[in-house]
Amino acid sequence: MPQLRVHIYTKGDKLPDMTCCNYFHSASLFHVCEKTPRLRPYMVVVQQEDGTVLSHMLGMLRYRSSWFPPYLYMHCRVYGEGEYEADYGSQTERDELFGMMLEALTRKLQRWVLYIEVSDLSGKMFGYRRFRQLHFFPVHWMKIHNSLHSHAPEDRVTDKFLQRIEQAKKRGAISKEVETDEEFRQFMKLLRSHHWLKPKRYIPDAKLFHMLWEGQNGRLFVTKYRDRVIGCCACAYSEGNAYMWYSAFRRKSYVRLHPDDVTVWHALKHAYEQQYQHMFFMDAGLPFRRNPFREFILSFGGKPVSTYRWFRCNIGWINSILSRIYRD
């Protein structure tokens, strides 16, 4: 491998010219994060001596705080293994590039963040050796996706499910894209109230969702009943696939309207009509034997895949304990 250099960029106007097909590692998302309060982007770039970019990976530093329960800390989230030049090297060489980026990001942030989390890797074993060398530990996770290229969504669900959707629509539930400022306000209100008692679930500032709504790489969907939003979800689109990033529903208040089913179904149908290849649900969660949210997602005909989500706590003794607990 020729002489390479790794650089971490924190300012959008300093980013080098690079091909960005993966939205989660793109300059576009970098600029969105840069303008979002309590969110700071770190773009790790591997370049040749002549400045040619071989790979890049975006880490998002999140500032998290709450009065109840009380906490204040920062952590870094990375979605996937980054983006690589299509015609460069073998899989082994890409693993090496990933290792270089991961090591640089870890060294940069290890004194500032409580932990680093890497999720949504393309393969379960991708980067395994490098993660271990840098003292990350793997947690078994579940990935769920719906294939949209071979069958219509209706072919993968039961007749009973379709009847439930039709009944909800007859009772007045309407699903649509966010179109007005009032709908956006209600979207954010529901998203925040739904996750208020879920401290693990991070909800970015409204500015990120507003820029996603106005941009070309995302859509916001709501389900309304009598002008009130009872379900919502945010989807991002990248490399011919759709990703359900955030969602919230008033399931208990509107049981007969099934706002969760109706909202996700509308987003799934939209992705199919726009000819996306897959719909990925980005937070299916831990593979517990009983997981209501996972069972809900699977009711749309998706495919579950076992994978790893990698963590590194930067408090050494805590990381050692967690590494033993989650020893694979």
Buried (B, 14 or more C-beta within 10 A) or exposed (E): EEEBEBBBBBEBEEBBEBEBEBBBBBBBBBBBBBBBEBBBBBBBBBBBEEEBBBBBBBBBBBBBEEEEEEEEEBBBBBBBBBBBBEEBBEEEBBBBBBBBBBBBBBEBBBEEBBBBBBBBBEEBEBBBEBBBEBBBBBBEBBBBBBBBEEEEBBEBBEEEBEEBBEEBBEEEBBBEEBEEEEBBEBBBBBBEEBBEEEEEEBBBBBBBBBBBBEBEBBBBBBBBBEEEBBBBBBBBBBEEBBBBBBBBBBBEEBEEBBBBBBBBBBBBBBBBEEEBBBBBBBBBBEBEEEBEBBEBBBBBBBEBEEBBBBBBBBEEEEBEEBBEEBEE
